[in-house]
Amino acid sequence: MPRIKAFQALRPVERSAAQVASVPYDVVNREEAAALAEGNPNSFLHVVRPDIDFPPDADPYAPVIYQKARQNFDRLISEGTLFRDTEDCVFVYRQIMNGQAQHGLVACCHVDDYENNLILKHEKTRKAKEDDRTRHVIALNANAGPVFLTYRDVEEVNQLVGDVIHGRPIYDFVAVDGIQHTVWRIDQPATLVKLLSSVKVFYVADGHHRAASAWRAGKERRAANPDHRGTEEYNWFLTVLFPASELKILAYNRVLKDLNGLTTAGLLDRLRAIGTLEETTNPVPPSAGSFCFFVADGWYRLTVPANTIRHEDAIASLDVAILEERVLQPIFGIGDVRTDSRIDFVGGIRGTAELEKLVRSGSWAVAVSMYPTSIAQLMAVSDAGEIMPPKSTWFEPKLRSGLLVHTLD
């Protein structure tokens, strides 16, 4: 069973929570991060994206960048913007987006459980991103952003959380994107920790690079400590655990640079050979096994025959895999979506209007609106020890960084 534990959080004073809390480091580029943090020295973006405090052409992986992250972090502490709880606690973190709420439990998980696959993954990580965030964790001596985990619901946990949220929160604010963030502290978390410790496995929903980097940083600290006993705080990393029933995965859409030498009519003929193709005014696929293509100023819906899908195969039955196997590779000649510059990915939070905009701009020739991967599919892939195709899931809302920080000592 994976272990969890309460921790002494480093966190903002209540009046500064909305100022401090920031989007994760990896959902914005440098320009977007700089714009979000402009005029707000307390924004945690100065910690998770310290490159915004340098000229745009600065090397984001230079040693001075990580030094700046630590300086900004220390400043928030020395100025009293961040303070440390004196007791080990677990926290309930609720997010509300478009009227839908999800309730996560903020606690620490053990690095060995990540390594031993008690915390299951569904994505490959890239070494460069791992290296970056590992250096960042070591420089801060802290997990600045949590890993987004999920688990199969435990009704007793849901009931306890339901009781907690009737009390007074320690934070409650609406961010600039309209998402409400509310946090409650659980001062006596033993019952909750025991219940969650009965869960067989946790699943990484979002934050694979943060998880891998936390694991690597913990092992580095372990190797550097000749008196390592296994009880040190660096053996744990920051997570938010959500019951699967409350989570919603958004589509992760695609745009394609060209028609690979085909005319529009030729492309449509190739798509008809795959399944049923029809013009549509609704750009959102109605079900798994269907895809909407925007090309030549019009939407077309392709429905793949259900009896041709290998439903027993956790990977082959994914819409992203079906698209790769039947459309991207044979029609567009895209063999590796990780490296081919003729394809890009658009998070579902941007909507289908963004897909139309990209094609109409002339920068892209075709857009593909996808049906979202389900939580059940994510768990099935993880349970099978498999890896999803790239860009299979887009989780919203994103967890804010800086609200609750876990230090390694």
Beta strands, then each sheet from edge to edge (+ up, - down):
strand 1: 4-5
strand 2: 10-12
strand 3: 82-84
strand 4: 90-97
strand 5: 100-110
strand 6: 119-120
strand 7: 142-143
strand 8: 147-151
strand 9: 171-174
strand 10: 180-186
strand 11: 202-206
strand 12: 236-243
strand 13: 249-250
strand 14: 252-256
strand 15: 276-280
strand 16: 290-295
strand 17: 298-303
strand 18: 343-347
strand 19: 366-369
strand 20: 394-395
strand 21: 406-407
sheet 1: 1+ 5- 4+ 10- 9+
sheet 2: 1+ 5- 12+ 8+ 11- 6-
sheet 3: 2+ 3-
sheet 4: 7+ 21-
sheet 5: 13+ 20-
sheet 6: 15+ 17- 16+ 19- 14+ 18-
end
